[in-house]
């Protein structure tokens, strides 16, 4: 059996598809699963368990990915994306069962690509559950495990413990204030003896935000790193003692490795994207005085500057007081 899985969205979506891929493997253990992704998150393909092949769409790749879809001899195709490109790929797969979400039916042309539907409503459930629901359309007894999973190649252990802080993302309205990141880093070193590694993506405005943190590069106490690819970033995340970040792809990398993490949400409702493991603390500017424990799909966001340094420090301290797990 050959299964085609189409996930043509961003890093977070790809990581949150791994529970569905795991369920797919459990439902059809002898099947070969091929995952189709965009070029941006493609470096993560080798880290995703349960997948036996990958195809990458993106600039300069021409006809090759389309040919791989067209000639794969697929038995099933699961489209986790629902856009024009993925609908066309679904149709070209000529799989016997082609599964899409009910909400795709709003576009009559796209809907012609599918013959099986999932009723899952993206606004009503966590994103990982939404993707898992797609697999459940053909495997009703699907696993209910929503925790993402990645597997890194073996590497030399980090000898010096550190905290990883990732202040940037693609949207500036998700940024926390630079001086507050600076206060947090100073606290981590003074109270816990933890060096801080600040990480940043490649975009110029994101790098400028990280560079604006007053003591982001203090010898022996903190440094800035610009990982060359997502695998290098994932390795830094996986080895960290704790990860503190705004709402960005690092949230899902830390969740995949069960690293203790504090996540700062501002304009975006954390209901759909929050980490689900038991060593994650979610802070929301909409309710900034304490960690968020009740999540609803209709909660509105607020400005990031409403989250105080003290609140983040208290959340950080509570996680660092827990017994360490083997990978942290």
FIKOL-758301 format. One line per field, with one value per residue: x, y, z of N, C-alpha, C in turn; chain. Coordinates in steps of 0.001 Angstrom, whole numbers, plus 500000, padded with zeros to 6 digits. Layout:
nx <- [X/...]
ny <- [Y/...]
nz <- [Z/...]
cax <- [X/...]
cay <- [Y/...]
caz <- [Z/...]
cx <- [X/...]
cy <- [Y/...]
cz <- [Z/...]
chaine <- [A/...]
//
This chain:
nx <- [500840/500478/500729/499929/500696/499806/501152/501344/501947/503188/506036/505051/502584/503495/504926/502826/501388/502547/501404/499169/500424/501703/499443/498460/500460/500132/497589/497901/500296/502033/502201/503729/504527/504501/505504/504547/505859/506433/509260/510316/509949/511140/513761/513212/512183/513813/513672/511210/509342/507933/507610/508399/509360/509843/508607/509210/507837/508364/510182/511910/511822/510365/508826/509305/508342/505589/505538/506348/504140/502174/502928/503009/501421/499321/497422/495964/495271/495905/494958/496174/496126/494476/494518/494797/497011/497461/495016/495050/497270/496207/494163/495748/497098/495512/494647/492874/491328/490707/491226/489770/489062/485823/485407/486643/484817/483566/484785/484035/485469/487886/486836/486246/488416/488348/487095/486370/485535/486364/484659/485774/486135/488145/488258/487265/488779/491983/494880/496457/494595/492734/494162/494550/491948/491493/492764/491210/488938/489218/490179/488614/489210/491367/494468/494482/496495/497907/500377/503169/505983/509403/512534/515848/519061/521844/524008/526805/526668/525559/527687/527530/524920/522036/519670/517269/516246/513886/513129/511945/509776/507707/505870/505668/503918/503794/505984/507744/508878/512202/513833/512697/513193/515896/516006/514951/516915/519063/518107/517960/520641/521665/520098/519761/522073/522261/523414/522357/521126/520282/518202/517583/515608/516171/515278/515701/514462/513748/516212/517217/515576/516344/519015/518661/518276/519588/521844/522366/524570/526703/529747/530247/527792/525602/524607/524111/522729/522525/520978/521864/520006/516775/517122/519432/518513/516471/518001/519351/517150/516211/518222/518175/517839/515574/513033/512053/509771/508189/505097/505728/507484/509336/507987/506638/508702/509996/507918/507759/509977/509474/510548/510895/508922/508055/505559/504755/501923/500271/498561/497376/495118/495829/494512/494380/497014/498674/501256/500933/502023/502997/504908/504759/504061/501626/501357/499244/498608/496049/495044/496941/497992/498548/499492/497786/495066/492615/491184/489689/487992/487230/488538/489862/492811/495594/497770/501285/502878/501520/502192/504058/507485/507864/505805/506608/509078/508298/506863/508902/510688/509118/509040/511749/512138/511167/511871/514546/514187/515481/516306/516607]
ny <- [498803/502243/505484/508859/511907/515209/518148/521315/523659/525767/525637/525063/523848/521570/520181/519723/517928/515510/513798/512813/511461/509477/508096/507234/505450/503526/502606/501509/499640/498397/500041/502284/505506/508619/511896/515108/518318/521897/523905/525506/524360/521960/520940/519593/517125/514665/514264/513367/510826/507654/508105/507228/508400/511474/514430/517547/520703/523875/526920/526756/524007/522916/520560/518184/517469/517275/515219/513083/512893/512237/509752/507910/505698/505558/504429/505727/509159/511841/515042/517530/520227/521768/523819/525401/524239/521851/520562/520131/518407/516280/515418/514658/512546/510328/508495/505792/506374/509573/512030/514822/517921/518892/521665/522425/522082/524447/525604/524899/523920/522939/520935/518833/517178/515242/512262/511428/512590/514643/515785/517594/520693/523380/525654/524874/523017/521933/522354/520045/518062/518547/517766/515103/514234/514064/511706/509968/509808/507628/505769/505018/504170/505617/506629/508653/510289/513391/514579/516041/514704/514398/513205/513481/513198/511462/513361/515227/515669/518645/520261/522361/523643/525434/528083/528521/531234/532550/535254/536304/536380/535989/538024/541234/542151/540156/540357/540526/542960/544237/544962/543462/540819/540988/541385/538937/537131/537943/537232/534417/533731/534819/533626/530903/530084/529722/529981/532016/531305/533093/532737/533199/533642/533849/536288/539808/541783/540301/539473/541984/542669/540793/541541/543990/543566/544442/543096/540816/539571/538773/538027/534751/534716/535153/534682/535199/533125/532094/529746/527534/525997/524365/521945/522292/524320/522888/521009/522639/523506/521043/520294/522167/523495/524854/526440/529576/531468/533564/533312/531126/529008/527660/527023/524647/522930/522688/521484/519045/517730/517652/519590/521657/524573/528010/529905/532846/534513/536942/538693/536450/533792/531221/528786/527045/526427/525940/524369/521001/519316/518333/519986/522548/525989/528358/531723/534471/537602/538476/537621/538422/538021/535533/532097/530686/528535/527682/527178/528537/528597/531137/533260/536533/538313/540324/543145/542500/543802/543758/541540/540915/541116/539917/537982/536191/535372/534097/531929/530648/530000/528153/525967/525296/524382/521849/518272/517182/515851/513110/514153/516831]
nz <- [500000/499227/500434/500090/501575/501959/502988/502811/504139/506778/509097/511728/511136/509797/511824/513592/512158/512558/514625/513206/511127/512578/513525/511093/510341/512360/511744/509210/509066/507227/505088/502691/503392/501942/502239/501301/501032/501408/500278/502321/505070/504457/505247/507626/506978/507169/509899/510644/511942/510829/508141/504868/502598/500722/499104/497561/497067/495480/494649/491574/491312/489355/487128/488413/491180/490655/488814/490432/492098/490222/489206/491261/491956/493947/496755/498706/499403/501463/502056/503832/503556/501633/499689/496394/495064/496502/496128/493370/493251/494703/492966/490750/491846/491607/493426/494997/497256/498207/500392/501925/503723/504915/504747/502422/500460/499969/497861/494743/492536/493611/495238/493570/493488/495468/497107/499563/502810/505659/508496/510235/511948/511582/513221/515632/517022/518336/516277/515798/516407/514407/512103/512736/512639/509919/509116/510542/509016/507353/509069/511625/514247/515099/516674/519632/520419/520649/520728/519172/517275/516695/515384/515912/514250/515766/517855/519200/522710/524436/526577/528371/530290/529092/528489/525980/524137/522002/520414/518072/515127/512171/512308/513510/515447/517255/518839/521908/524323/523904/526122/528124/527413/527887/530683/531500/530572/532157/534680/534420/534323/536746/538761/538146/536991/534272/531038/528289/525107/522408/519648/516129/513179/509566/508476/507951/509580/511803/512776/513411/515548/517520/517792/518987/521647/524713/526113/524593/523628/525711/526938/528087/529312/527557/524122/520571/518126/514751/513308/510638/509321/509673/510999/512503/514192/515476/516860/518704/520187/521205/523002/524961/528285/528997/527060/525954/524232/521714/519889/517553/515128/516743/519053/518439/517801/520305/521699/520368/521331/523995/525675/528537/528442/527964/526569/524834/524044/522061/519945/518846/519380/521615/521533/519243/518673/520805/522855/524048/525947/529334/530448/529613/529646/529069/528308/527998/526521/526668/529075/531287/533884/534985/534257/531458/531675/530820/527717/524876/521705/520923/522130/522317/521231/522518/523185/523185/525069/527451/528873/531642/532785/535260/535383/533389/534409/536795/535749/534367/536456/537854/536137/535966/538485/538501/538508/536438/533152/531140/528567/529013]
cax <- [500000/501217/499909/500460/500239/500131/501167/502029/501895/504393/506748/504167/501620/504188/505190/501549/500867/503199/500487/498349/501285/501862/498187/498422/501371/499520/496419/498358/501731/502834/502130/504782/503955/505320/505037/504827/505968/507033/510713/510704/510151/511638/514877/512737/511705/514522/513429/509820/509173/506788/507559/509409/509772/509417/508601/509270/507418/508965/510782/512982/511720/509801/507852/509695/507418/504312/505721/506366/502755/501393/503362/503274/500610/498852/496164/495255/495882/495359/495333/496090/496319/493224/494628/494718/498111/497274/493857/495508/498105/495300/493533/496751/497554/494625/494487/491520/490649/491312/490547/489886/488187/484529/485423/487124/483652/483144/485349/483488/486493/488779/486140/486216/489605/488226/485928/486143/485559/486398/483832/486471/486090/489444/488125/486708/489683/493422/495346/496872/493365/492158/494885/494275/490588/491531/493092/490074/487922/489398/490584/487835/489812/492664/495069/494098/497693/498070/501705/504023/507177/510503/513689/517074/520224/522712/525004/527558/525858/525974/528250/527141/523464/521658/518280/517129/515228/513648/512236/511401/508896/507428/504955/506210/502973/503986/507244/507802/509826/513607/514400/512159/514029/517178/515799/514762/518212/519865/517571/518340/522053/521908/519356/519859/523383/522068/523747/521253/521349/519218/518202/516815/515461/517026/514760/516468/513770/513809/517582/517361/514896/517205/520214/518309/518261/520823/522989/522171/525890/527532/530665/530043/526413/524612/525090/523114/523066/521678/521114/521927/518791/515823/517640/520352/517670/515794/518979/519543/515944/516109/519235/518047/517252/514245/512832/511060/509621/506880/504313/506445/507754/510111/507012/506306/509932/510160/506863/508081/511008/509003/511432/510141/508814/507108/505190/504112/500960/499680/497371/496835/494521/496630/493675/494636/498432/499450/501842/500011/502683/502782/505959/504583/503246/501142/501020/498516/498411/494619/494883/498386/498445/498906/499434/496458/494727/491379/491368/488454/488271/486752/489250/490536/494182/495903/499130/502312/503486/500753/502829/505145/508686/507659/504976/507431/510080/507648/506576/510206/511189/508319/509458/513111/512103/510757/512982/514944/514004/516756/516750/516670]
cay <- [500000/503504/506595/510196/512896/516547/519207/522379/524889/526244/524741/524605/522900/520317/519471/519296/516829/514244/512842/512180/510510/508341/507352/506602/504291/502510/502050/500731/499507/497926/501015/503268/506847/509666/513198/516201/519556/523033/523949/526178/523408/520677/520346/518749/515828/513502/514125/512969/509368/507018/508504/506499/509152/512863/515214/518955/521730/525167/527616/526105/522547/522545/519501/516966/517024/516889/513889/512103/512715/511622/508380/507180/504508/505729/503831/506756/510495/512690/516436/518300/521633/522290/524963/525040/523352/520517/519942/519623/517234/515197/514902/514002/511307/509254/507502/505230/507170/510909/512549/516250/518461/519401/523098/522610/522043/525813/525869/523794/523331/522126/519783/517742/516335/514326/511386/511115/513874/514736/516914/518383/522145/523873/526683/524319/522054/522163/522045/518635/517269/518751/516909/513721/513942/513715/510281/509246/509610/506272/504886/505543/503822/506283/507005/509977/510971/514639/515158/515918/513877/514487/512394/514063/512312/511533/514438/515373/516361/519977/520087/523478/523862/526761/528387/529040/532264/532866/536416/536793/535604/536718/539130/542096/542348/539066/540584/541035/544077/543822/545092/542391/539651/541220/541118/537493/536487/538255/536406/533023/533556/535149/532751/529489/529794/529289/530831/532172/531326/533713/532279/534041/533210/534558/537570/540942/542471/539432/539586/543307/542635/540072/542359/545158/543188/545107/542238/539522/538961/539090/536878/533828/534773/535048/534825/535066/532162/532081/528383/527500/525364/523982/520826/522869/524985/521843/520415/523592/523446/519745/520166/523276/523224/525440/527276/530632/532040/534057/532368/530883/527595/527088/526454/523276/522146/522375/520543/517737/517100/517740/520468/522654/525778/529080/530505/534142/534801/538272/538879/535174/532913/529996/527583/526163/526211/525822/523059/520194/518452/518789/520909/523770/527033/529324/533047/535240/539013/538702/537376/538436/537958/534170/531158/530369/527127/527393/527603/528547/529012/532494/534271/537568/538592/541630/543601/541737/544536/543510/540435/541496/540300/539114/536819/535236/534841/533137/530717/530014/529423/526989/524842/524909/523705/520459/517342/517147/514652/512726/514952/518253]
caz <- [500000/499143/500925/499848/502553/501454/503988/502080/504927/507447/510014/512795/510583/509509/513083/514164/511344/512931/515267/512173/510421/513492/513490/509775/510411/513222/511062/508046/509382/506093/503998/502491/503496/501326/502700/500377/501801/500718/500458/503560/506167/503931/505991/508727/506483/507729/511341/510869/511959/510169/506736/504111/501425/500733/497876/497940/496132/495736/493516/490850/491320/488077/486952/489124/492238/490052/488212/491507/492530/489146/488871/492504/492168/495310/497201/499468/499443/502519/501830/505075/503220/501116/498784/494975/494700/497084/495486/492079/493519/495097/491748/489920/492493/491134/494497/495111/498293/498254/501577/502190/504768/504460/504441/501051/499563/499640/496530/493956/491669/494454/495815/492593/493641/496601/497175/500981/503525/507120/508928/511255/511789/512026/514250/516851/517652/518202/514922/515749/516355/513074/511161/513104/512178/508497/509056/511112/507983/506823/510167/512757/515536/515072/517958/520113/520899/519908/520917/517985/517471/515746/515784/515375/514178/516943/517817/520443/523726/524869/527914/529240/530232/528610/528162/524623/523994/520588/520519/516816/514267/510939/512576/514552/516545/518214/519550/523277/524366/523957/527462/528970/527118/528547/532116/531659/530418/533346/535765/534191/534681/538158/539668/537785/536401/532893/529908/527345/523664/521632/518261/515221/511805/508605/508008/508469/510678/512974/513303/514019/516845/518462/518028/519800/523066/525156/526449/523935/523452/526872/527031/529199/529817/526490/522750/519515/517086/513568/512772/509171/508817/510715/511788/513500/515186/516257/517770/519794/520996/521889/524062/525908/529613/528909/525883/526093/522893/521314/519099/516305/514896/517849/519996/518050/517927/521732/522059/519794/522165/525381/526431/529298/527617/528243/525290/524998/522984/522089/519109/518387/520373/521703/521525/518115/518405/522039/523158/524846/526926/530715/530884/528836/530262/528084/528816/526991/526830/526930/530511/531507/535275/535388/533127/530940/531895/530106/526330/524107/520329/520621/522919/521541/521617/523094/522913/523900/526187/528671/529600/532419/533007/536460/535061/532637/535329/537695/534969/534094/537706/538229/535296/536314/539789/538311/538255/535032/532364/530539/527425/529342]
cx <- [500873/500273/500642/499843/500725/500016/502013/501937/503230/504969/505816/503155/502271/504430/503894/500836/501457/502297/499597/499164/501534/500608/498033/499282/500770/498335/496819/499866/502600/502905/503403/504125/504939/504700/505488/504785/506464/508509/511140/510913/510775/512837/514448/512312/512458/514258/512038/509698/507972/506663/508707/509863/509241/509510/508479/508813/508120/509584/511902/512897/510957/508753/508101/508727/506065/504401/505716/504951/501968/501700/503533/502487/499983/497534/495310/496017/495152/495861/495095/496049/495056/493332/494616/495794/497882/496067/494238/496374/497253/494654/494527/497249/496767/494487/493041/490703/491400/490543/490832/488950/486895/484586/485951/485953/483152/483697/484981/484549/487438/488096/486074/487375/489397/487006/485616/486366/485668/485574/484520/486443/487330/489323/487705/487652/491130/493874/495774/495656/492715/492834/494647/492882/490556/491825/491914/488953/488012/489806/489891/488434/491182/493144/494659/495285/497966/499476/502553/505296/508160/511660/514927/518162/521099/523737/525698/526714/526430/526456/527795/525629/523144/520141/518254/515959/515108/512649/511475/510463/508584/506541/505456/505223/503019/505241/506990/508894/511258/514175/513883/512869/515369/517080/515653/516091/519099/519407/518001/519785/522267/521278/519607/521205/523303/522508/522530/521766/520106/519315/517286/516710/516259/516539/515452/515774/513772/515195/517802/516707/515765/518435/519930/518237/519596/522018/522846/523488/526808/528440/530434/528621/525368/525281/523923/523613/522028/521815/521043/520694/517922/516316/518604/519565/516990/516741/519254/518344/515914/517066/519100/517457/515824/514203/511746/510972/508287/506220/504947/506768/508531/509188/506800/507539/510146/509128/507187/509120/510673/509952/510565/510102/507767/506838/504387/503220/500398/498428/496684/496280/495324/495825/494115/496092/499265/500112/500961/500690/502672/503893/505947/503674/502908/500779/500353/498353/496954/494278/496279/498875/498921/498870/497999/496200/493422/491464/490047/488746/487879/487508/489992/491946/494343/497365/500152/502901/502698/501327/504058/506334/508493/506842/505790/508480/509465/507331/507858/510742/510421/508701/510858/513179/511697/511964/513293/514608/515295/517238/516852/517615]
cy <- [501242/504652/507907/511151/514270/517576/520352/523716/525121/525208/524186/523592/521547/519515/518947/518256/515494/513313/512113/511158/509268/507471/506598/505333/503167/501834/501141/500510/499049/498946/501847/504637/507849/511013/514281/517519/520676/523131/524596/525213/522091/520111/519433/517356/514641/513267/513580/511454/508935/507357/507828/507223/510564/513492/516675/519841/523038/525746/526787/524595/522006/521450/518302/516564/516597/515493/512802/511834/511912/510145/507498/505910/504468/504995/504846/508068/511303/514112/517243/519806/522297/523535/524484/524020/521938/519805/519381/518385/516034/514572/514125/512692/510091/508132/507022/505996/508479/511720/514036/516663/519004/520863/523387/522642/523431/526250/524692/523126/522441/520843/518598/516770/515195/513410/510925/512390/513683/515943/517851/519876/522764/524897/526124/523396/522514/521706/520590/517715/517362/517829/515428/513301/513553/512231/509450/509030/508225/505271/505369/505247/504467/506618/508419/510786/512206/515222/514966/515159/514103/513652/512955/513013/512493/512647/514512/516134/517743/519862/521177/523689/525288/526848/528940/530019/532619/534013/536751/535839/536464/537948/539966/542321/541204/539278/541081/542095/543603/543901/544005/541066/539775/540927/539623/536759/536728/537415/534945/532771/533757/534134/531276/529103/529336/530364/530895/532119/531930/533176/533172/533358/534096/535947/538739/541605/541625/539496/540930/543340/541928/540905/543572/544838/543612/544192/540851/538811/539458/537896/536046/533772/534591/535219/534696/534027/532237/530707/528373/526848/524922/522826/521331/523587/523958/521205/521344/523576/522172/519625/521231/522807/523739/526311/528290/531336/532740/532982/532197/529401/526914/526473/524976/522370/521743/521356/519139/516986/517164/518561/521422/523979/526732/529775/531766/534418/536203/538343/537588/534374/531608/528707/526591/525708/525914/524446/522320/519317/519112/519675/522175/524723/528061/530619/533826/536672/539334/538490/537280/538164/536586/533268/530832/528870/526719/528007/527484/529053/530445/533584/535256/537787/539979/541950/542880/542478/544389/542356/540988/540544/539394/537861/535758/534598/533815/531823/529935/529318/528159/525770/524367/524228/522245/519551/517261/515805/514351/513628/516423/518499]
cz <- [500000/499490/500661/500862/502115/502577/503427/502798/505631/508405/511086/512311/510315/510791/513685/513299/511783/513749/514252/511395/511268/513482/512171/509755/511257/512538/509903/508165/508217/504961/503908/502462/502910/501674/501723/501154/500887/501073/501774/504725/505735/504681/507139/508268/507091/509212/511655/510826/511112/508686/505996/502847/501495/499359/498268/496783/496484/494493/492889/490790/490120/488123/487858/490246/491684/489442/489280/492038/491499/488963/490105/492712/493549/495565/497952/499344/500503/502294/503104/504818/502703/500266/497327/494587/495231/496488/494120/492260/493913/493863/490897/490536/491999/492164/494560/496148/498434/499300/501752/503308/504155/504044/503033/500066/499194/498282/495626/493082/492465/494892/494863/492770/494630/496461/498597/501779/505037/507537/509913/510930/512408/513158/515597/517610/517517/516814/514789/515684/514979/512055/511459/512622/510703/508325/509553/510099/507364/507899/511439/514123/515702/516490/518343/520614/520035/520001/519670/518309/516328/516275/515101/515215/515410/516770/519164/521470/524042/526313/528889/529152/529795/528484/526755/524593/522518/520527/519241/516122/513044/511158/513745/515697/517553/519071/520972/523318/524598/525365/528407/528683/527837/530048/532381/531552/531633/534536/535612/534596/536182/539101/539404/537168/534957/531909/528988/525919/523027/520199/517431/513872/510871/508208/508713/509658/511947/513608/513981/515399/517887/518803/518903/521285/523668/525394/525839/523670/524574/527113/528291/529717/528730/525132/521790/518518/515971/512920/511250/508560/509996/511572/512857/514590/516080/517255/518955/520744/521837/523063/525138/527238/529668/527654/526194/524751/522757/520447/517718/516190/516004/518905/519705/518072/519384/522186/521555/520617/523650/526252/527257/528541/528158/526912/525532/523781/523161/521242/518702/519572/520443/521588/520442/518017/519647/522157/524153/525890/528301/531254/530035/529593/529185/528793/527683/527435/527122/528400/531111/532920/535721/534167/532735/531108/531227/528711/525586/522697/520007/521380/522013/522069/522216/522811/523787/525096/527489/529483/530321/532518/534209/536195/534332/533543/536278/536976/534698/535336/538087/537394/535664/537681/539662/538137/536770/534406/531615/529421/527745/530516]
chaine <- [A/A/A/A/A/A/A/A/A/A/A/A/A/A/A/A/A/A/A/A/A/A/A/A/A/A/A/A/A/A/A/A/A/A/A/A/A/A/A/A/A/A/A/A/A/A/A/A/A/A/A/A/A/A/A/A/A/A/A/A/A/A/A/A/A/A/A/A/A/A/A/A/A/A/A/A/A/A/A/A/A/A/A/A/A/A/A/A/A/A/A/A/A/A/A/A/A/A/A/A/A/A/A/A/A/A/A/A/A/A/A/A/A/A/A/A/A/A/A/A/A/A/A/A/A/A/A/A/A/A/A/A/A/A/A/A/A/A/A/A/A/A/A/A/A/A/A/A/A/A/A/A/A/A/A/A/A/A/A/A/A/A/A/A/A/A/A/A/A/A/A/A/A/A/A/A/A/A/A/A/A/A/A/A/A/A/A/A/A/A/A/A/A/A/A/A/A/A/A/A/A/A/A/A/A/A/A/A/A/A/A/A/A/A/A/A/A/A/A/A/A/A/A/A/A/A/A/A/A/A/A/A/A/A/A/A/A/A/A/A/A/A/A/A/A/A/A/A/A/A/A/A/A/A/A/A/A/A/A/A/A/A/A/A/A/A/A/A/A/A/A/A/A/A/A/A/A/A/A/A/A/A/A/A/A/A/A/A/A/A/A/A/A/A/A/A/A/A/A/A/A/A/A/A/A/A/A/A/A/A/A/A/A/A/A/A/A/A/A/A/A/A/A/A/A/A/A/A]
//
